[in-house]
Amino acid sequence: MYTISRWYSVVTVAAVLFLWWLVATLEVVPELFVPHPMSVWRAFVDVQTEGYRGGTLLQHLGASMARLGTGYVLAVFTAVPVGLMMGMSRRIRGILNPLLEFYRPLPPLAYYTLLIVWLGIGNESKVALLFLAAFPPLAINAMAAVESLPVQRVETALSLGARKRDVVLRVMLPSCLPQIFTGMRIAVGFTYTTLVSSEIVAAANGIGWMVLDAGRFLRTDVIFVAIIVMGITGIGLDWLIRFIESRLVPWKGH
């Protein structure tokens, strides 16, 4: 079944590429709006070798990934423990949940301007923004994982003489890991979107900044390059998390 699904995916990608080539070749719309695939490829080679506005494609992508990695990793190592504690303690949930629920629905760019005022337009404000964007889905999924944990599993461990610390580390945490990784996959996609938006608003480099700057000069070929790289990178980040999950949670689905 997996092989069949993979072939369907290959056919879908091939069909989209063929449709793009056909529209560009027949000039259904002007080249300015939909550049030819070969034009995009030449722009990709040019941006990677000659650079674009002070940096190569890899340098712009590296700047974005450094911001994303810092904010996301900080969020994982703080939001997951907070979510687990909220799931285990009603008191902690009562203290933290109103704050989390207040800012969770807010669009990240709504408070990004405030972060710029506090931290400036450098990487500090962007990392803080990405941290805040990733925090809610990570914490909420960790809390929900604890709440959905069968009570019998914990009671069985306690009845067999397990200490509370062992119950948390050997029963609760392994049982919660699948849903925690689901939260990580959701959070990385949302955080990446927020990163690109923040670079469009205020940045001097990065893959999102490339889109905005290329748009000013009507370089749609560069815009296509940046968007394609964003999509491929997003798929790669999701695959990386699923790969780590397969190694740390081999019992998922069994």
Buried (B, 14 or more C-beta within 10 A) or exposed (E): EEEEEEEEEEEEEEEEEEEBEEBBEEEEEEEEEBBBBEBBBBBBEBBBEEBBBEBBBEBBBBBBBBBBBBBBEBBBEBBBEBBBBBBBEEEBBEEBBEEBEEEBEEEBBEBBEEBBEEBEBEBBBBBBBBBBBBBBBBBBBBBBBBEEBEEEEBEEBBEEEBEEEBBBEEBBBEBBBBBBBBBBBBBBBBBBBBBBBBBBBBBEBBBBBBBBBBBEEEBBBBBBBBBEBBEEBBEEBBEEBEEEBEEEBEEEEE
